[in-house]
């Protein structure tokens, strides 16, 4: 009987693994390298860097933009695309995502978001990235060309990377690796959810221990860095080695914090350390916008939708926060953290326009601002000569749910196949509707 049970369990495990493997792959071939110049002719070009050009042309060759303007002459052998009445944008950049790390949350075998332990700075998220994810084609279809792949976990999580979403594997898709260390700031306040089994005092003690642990980590990391610089420390520890870039300013510190009290602690923390810091999440950043601007800390605002966090907050707090940050002079980008719901990024930016944010600022918040925060603005984030030909063409306003219709996407000059499962199903059943 035991043998039968073991055999059955093994069979179910194998079947589950095979099912998970088949569910995590798409059959869409990444775009081929650009072989001839392309002229996008007569569109509304949202350059981001030089305003909006009406009825303008964009020429790119060998993966780079070579000309932007009106009435440009087509290079010899160029492919000419008449996009009159359509909009051209830089490719959208999604920040703070777990794309390629999660396929189905309910199937543990398809979730690879974090390592065990509170201190794993050596972890590089792109090593777990699945370029064949079935989620990715849907994300591409909404105009997102690149995504920051971020490890999850408590305290010191690991390092994020920026990947092109149209790629064969993580090596092929890697745009920029080791962007910086991600830190989950210790919780403040009490968790009153039904699943919380700890008493208020136990929660406070746990939070205090995490703060002590964080202080010890930073102190040890600084001592290690100093010892390595002076040559005293010759033995290499991969964990502490990964932290050294924070002290030399070669790496950013991405601190995930939402609550006002957490953000206040983060500001005080960085006054002491002076890291090249980015605030991730920042739900309550509007409360401390002036202080954040004065500290010159960029914010990746990750709560563009949602109910108010407190009973006395305005209903539109989440929607109007980008406009408040802009008014205060805070450098910010808009993000939609997660994996499958990242597809709503452009619409989150458009929603912010409806609640006071300037349209051009909203476009910049998902193009140039993310590129600048990640240190890749020299090649991504705007439509200008010399930059990557990474752009999208939409028949309507790409920030609008009803107006967006991406007809073309190019990443480094490579045309991307925008096929996805949802589109295929729509076309399938549209034929049924048309036949009736």
C-alpha positions in Angstrom: 0.0 0.0 0.0 2.8 2.4 0.9 4.5 1.7 -2.5 1.2 2.5 -4.3 0.9 5.8 -2.4 4.5 6.7 -3.1 4.1 5.9 -6.8 0.9 7.9 -6.9 2.5 10.9 -5.2 5.5 10.7 -7.6 3.2 10.6 -10.6 1.3 13.6 -9.4 4.5 15.5 -8.7 5.8 14.7 -12.2 2.4 15.7 -13.8 2.4 18.9 -11.8 5.9 19.8 -13.0 5.0 19.1 -16.6 1.9 21.1 -16.4 3.7 24.0 -14.8 6.4 23.8 -17.5 3.9 23.9 -20.3 2.0 26.7 -18.7 5.0 29.0 -18.5 6.0 29.1 -22.1 4.9 31.1 -25.1 5.7 30.3 -28.7 6.3 33.9 -29.9 9.6 34.4 -31.7 11.6 37.5 -30.6 12.1 40.1 -33.3 15.1 39.8 -35.7 17.8 42.5 -35.8 17.0 45.5 -37.9 18.2 44.9 -41.5 17.0 48.1 -43.2 16.3 51.7 -42.2 12.7 52.5 -41.1 10.9 55.8 -41.6 7.8 56.4 -39.4 6.1 59.1 -41.4 3.5 61.7 -40.4 2.8 60.8 -36.7 2.4 62.8 -33.5 5.8 62.2 -31.9 6.0 62.5 -28.1 9.7 63.0 -27.9 9.6 63.6 -24.1 12.9 65.5 -24.4 11.9 68.0 -27.0 8.1 68.3 -26.7 5.4 67.0 -29.0 5.9 67.2 -32.8 2.8 67.1 -34.9 2.9 65.4 -38.3 6.6 64.5 -37.8 8.9 61.7 -39.0 11.3 59.4 -37.2 14.1 57.6 -39.0 16.1 54.8 -37.3 18.7 52.4 -38.6 21.0 49.8 -37.1 18.8 50.0 -33.9 19.5 53.7 -33.3 17.4 56.9 -34.0 19.1 58.9 -36.7 16.6 61.7 -37.4 13.5 63.3 -35.9 11.6 66.1 -37.6 9.2 67.1 -40.3 9.4 66.2 -44.0 12.4 64.0 -43.7 13.7 62.2 -46.8 13.7 58.4 -46.7 17.1 56.8 -46.7 17.8 54.4 -49.6 16.2 51.1 -49.2 14.1 52.3 -46.2 10.9 50.7 -45.1 8.3 53.5 -45.0 5.4 53.3 -42.6 2.6 55.9 -43.0 1.4 56.5 -39.4 -0.6 59.7 -40.1 -2.9 60.4 -37.2 -1.1 57.9 -34.9 1.0 58.6 -31.9 4.7 57.7 -31.3 6.1 57.3 -27.8 9.3 56.0 -26.3 8.8 52.4 -25.0 7.2 52.4 -21.6 9.5 51.2 -18.7 7.8 49.2 -15.9 9.5 49.5 -12.5 9.3 47.3 -9.4 8.0 44.2 -11.1 8.2 40.4 -10.7 7.6 39.7 -14.4 9.2 36.4 -15.4 9.5 35.4 -11.7 5.9 34.5 -11.3 3.6 32.6 -13.7 0.7 31.4 -11.5 0.7 32.4 -7.9 -1.3 29.3 -6.9 1.4 27.0 -8.4 4.5 27.2 -6.2 6.7 25.7 -8.9 6.2 28.8 -11.0 7.0 31.3 -8.3 10.7 32.2 -7.8 10.6 35.7 -6.2 12.9 35.5 -3.2 15.5 33.6 -1.3 15.4 32.3 2.2 16.6 34.7 4.9 16.6 38.4 5.8 20.0 39.2 4.3 20.5 38.1 0.6 22.2 41.1 -1.1 24.1 38.9 -3.5 20.9 37.6 -5.2 20.4 38.8 -8.7 16.8 38.7 -9.8 17.5 38.2 -13.5 18.9 34.8 -13.0 15.4 33.5 -12.2 13.8 35.4 -15.1 11.6 33.3 -17.5 11.7 35.0 -20.9 9.1 32.5 -22.2 6.4 33.6 -19.7 2.9 33.6 -21.0 2.3 36.8 -19.1 4.9 38.8 -21.0 3.2 39.0 -24.5 0.2 40.7 -22.8 2.5 43.2 -21.1 4.2 44.0 -24.4 0.9 44.6 -26.1 0.2 47.5 -23.8 3.4 49.4 -24.8 5.9 48.2 -22.2 9.2 47.4 -23.7 11.4 47.1 -20.6 10.9 46.0 -17.0 12.9 46.3 -13.8 12.9 42.7 -12.4 13.0 43.0 -8.6 13.5 40.3 -5.9 11.1 40.1 -3.0 11.6 39.3 0.6 12.2 40.9 4.0 14.9 43.4 4.8 17.8 43.1 2.4 16.3 41.3 -0.7 19.0 41.4 -3.4 19.6 43.2 -6.6 17.3 44.2 -9.5 18.0 44.3 -13.3 16.4 46.0 -16.3 15.4 43.6 -19.0 14.0 43.9 -22.6 10.7 42.0 -22.6 11.2 40.6 -26.2 14.1 38.2 -25.7 15.2 34.6 -26.0 16.5 34.4 -22.4 17.7 36.6 -19.6 21.2 37.0 -21.2 19.7 38.1 -24.4 17.2 40.5 -22.7 19.6 42.0 -20.1 19.6 45.8 -20.7 21.3 46.7 -17.4 22.3 44.4 -14.5 22.9 45.0 -10.8 21.0 48.3 -10.7 21.1 48.4 -6.9 20.2 46.7 -3.6 16.6 46.4 -2.6 15.7 46.9 1.1 12.2 46.3 2.7 12.0 48.9 5.4 10.8 47.4 8.8 7.1 47.7 9.4 5.6 50.4 11.6 2.3 50.2 13.5 0.3 47.1 14.3 -1.1 44.5 12.0 -4.8 44.0 12.9 -5.6 41.5 10.2 -7.4 38.3 11.2 -4.4 36.1 10.4 -2.0 38.0 12.7 -1.4 35.7 15.7 1.1 37.8 17.5 0.2 40.1 20.3 0.8 43.9 19.9 3.8 43.6 22.2 5.2 40.7 20.2 4.8 42.7 17.0 6.6 45.7 18.5 9.5 43.5 19.7 9.8 41.9 16.2 9.9 45.4 14.6 12.6 46.5 17.1 14.7 43.4 16.3 14.5 44.2 12.5 15.7 47.7 13.1 18.6 46.5 15.2 19.4 43.9 12.5 19.3 46.6 9.8 21.7 48.8 11.8 24.1 46.0 12.3 24.0 45.1 8.6 24.8 48.6 7.6 27.6 49.0 10.2 29.2 45.7 9.2 28.9 46.5 5.5 30.6 49.8 5.9 33.4 48.3 8.0 33.9 45.5 5.4 34.0 48.1 2.6 36.6 50.1 4.4 38.7 47.0 5.2 38.6 46.0 1.5 39.6 49.5 0.4 42.6 49.6 2.7 43.6 46.0 1.8 43.2 44.7 5.4 40.4 42.4 4.3 41.6 40.0 1.6 39.0 37.2 2.0 35.9 37.9 -0.1 32.4 37.3 1.2 29.9 37.6 -1.6 27.1 39.0 0.6 29.2 41.9 1.9 30.9 42.4 -1.4 27.5 43.0 -3.0 26.9 45.8 -0.5 30.2 47.7 -1.3 28.7 49.5 -4.3 26.4 51.5 -1.9 29.3 53.1 -0.2 31.2 53.9 -3.5 27.9 55.2 -5.0 28.2 52.7 -7.8 24.9 51.2 -6.8 21.6 52.6 -5.7 19.7 51.7 -2.6 16.1 51.0 -3.4 14.1 51.3 -0.2 10.6 49.9 -0.2 8.4 52.0 2.2 4.8 53.1 2.1 3.7 54.4 5.5 4.5 58.1 6.4 6.4 56.9 9.5 8.5 54.6 7.5 9.3 57.3 5.0 10.3 59.7 7.9 12.7 56.9 9.1 14.1 56.4 5.7 14.8 60.2 5.3 16.6 60.2 8.7 18.5 57.0 7.8 19.8 58.5 4.6 20.9 61.7 6.3 23.3 59.6 8.2 24.5 57.4 5.3 24.1 59.5 2.2 23.4 56.7 -0.1 22.2 57.1 -3.7 18.7 56.3 -2.5 15.4 55.7 -4.4 12.1 55.5 -2.5 10.0 52.6 -3.8 6.3 52.4 -3.2 5.9 55.7 -1.5 2.1 55.5 -0.8 2.3 58.4 1.7 4.9 60.4 -0.2 2.4 63.2 -0.7 2.5 63.9 3.1 6.3 64.5 3.0 6.7 65.8 -0.6 8.6 68.9 0.4 11.0 67.0 2.6 11.6 64.4 -0.1 12.2 67.1 -2.7 14.7 68.9 -0.3 16.5 65.6 0.2 16.7 65.1 -3.6 15.4 61.5 -3.3 13.4 60.2 -6.4 10.2 58.3 -5.8 8.9 55.3 -7.7 5.2 55.8 -6.8 3.7 52.3 -6.7 0.1 53.0 -5.5 -1.5 54.8 -8.5 -4.8 53.0 -7.8 -6.6 52.0 -4.6 -8.7 53.0 -1.7 -7.5 55.6 0.8 -5.2 54.1 3.5 -7.0 56.0 6.3 -10.7 56.8 7.0 -10.0 60.6 6.9 -8.2 60.7 3.6 -9.7 62.0 0.4 -11.1 59.4 -2.0 -8.7 60.4 -4.7 -5.5 60.3 -2.6 -3.9 57.6 -4.7 -4.9 59.2 -8.0 -3.8 62.7 -7.2 -0.5 61.9 -5.5 1.6 62.1 -8.8 0.3 65.7 -9.3 1.2 66.6 -5.7 4.7 65.2 -6.1 5.2 67.1 -9.4 4.0 70.3 -7.7 6.5 69.9 -4.9 9.3 69.3 -7.3 9.9 65.7 -6.5 11.6 63.6 -9.1 9.2 60.6 -9.6 8.1 57.8 -11.8 4.8 55.9 -11.8 4.9 52.1 -11.3 2.4 49.3 -11.1 4.2 46.7 -9.0 3.5 43.0 -9.6 3.5 40.8 -12.7 0.2 40.3 -14.7 -1.3 43.6 -13.6 1.7 45.6 -14.8 -0.2 45.8 -18.0 -2.1 48.7 -16.5 1.0 50.9 -16.2 0.1 53.3 -19.0 -3.5 53.6 -17.8 -2.3 54.5 -14.3 -0.3 57.4 -15.8 -3.4 58.4 -17.8 -5.5 58.3 -14.7 -3.1 60.6 -13.0 -3.7 63.1 -15.8 -7.4 63.0 -15.0 -6.5 64.0 -11.4 -4.2 67.0 -12.2 -0.9 65.7 -13.6 0.3 67.3 -16.8 0.0 64.9 -19.8 3.6 65.3 -20.8 4.7 64.7 -17.2 2.6 61.6 -17.2 4.3 60.3 -20.3 7.7 61.1 -18.8 6.8 59.3 -15.6 6.7 56.0 -17.4 9.5 56.6 -20.0 12.3 59.2 -19.2 11.8 59.2 -15.4 12.3 55.5 -15.0 15.3 55.5 -17.4 16.9 58.3 -15.4 16.2 56.6 -12.0 17.9 53.4 -13.4 20.8 55.3 -15.0 20.0 54.4 -18.6 18.6 57.7 -19.8 21.6 57.9 -22.2 19.9 55.3 -24.4 16.3 54.9 -23.3 13.3 57.0 -22.3 13.0 59.6 -25.0 12.9 59.9 -28.8 16.1 61.7 -29.8 18.9 61.2 -32.2 21.5 58.7 -31.0 19.2 56.8 -28.6 17.9 53.3 -29.0 15.1 52.9 -31.5 12.9 51.7 -28.7 9.4 53.1 -29.4 5.8 52.3 -29.9 3.1 53.5 -32.3 -0.5 53.7 -31.1 -3.5 54.5 -33.2 -4.8 56.6 -30.3 -3.8 58.0 -26.9 -1.6 55.3 -25.4 -2.5 56.4 -21.9 -6.2 55.9 -22.4 -8.0 52.6 -22.0 -10.2 53.1 -25.0 -7.8 55.0 -27.2 -4.7 52.8 -26.9 -4.1 50.5 -29.8 -0.5 49.6 -30.3 0.1 48.9 -33.9 3.9 48.8 -33.9 6.6 48.2 -31.4 10.4 48.4 -31.9 13.0 47.5 -29.3 16.5 48.6 -30.4 15.2 48.7 -34.0 13.8 45.1 -33.8 10.1 44.9 -34.7 8.2 43.0 -31.9 5.5 40.5 -32.6 2.5 41.8 -30.6 0.7 38.5 -30.7 -0.7 37.3 -27.4 -3.2 34.7 -26.2 -5.9 37.3 -25.4 -5.6 38.8 -28.9 -5.8 35.3 -30.5 -8.9 34.5 -28.5 -10.5 37.8 -29.5 -9.8 37.2 -33.2 -11.1 33.7 -32.9 -14.5 34.6 -31.4 -14.8 37.7 -33.5 -15.1 35.4 -36.5 -18.0 33.6 -34.7 -19.7 37.0 -34.1 -19.1 38.1 -37.7 -20.7 34.9 -39.1 -23.9 35.3 -37.2 
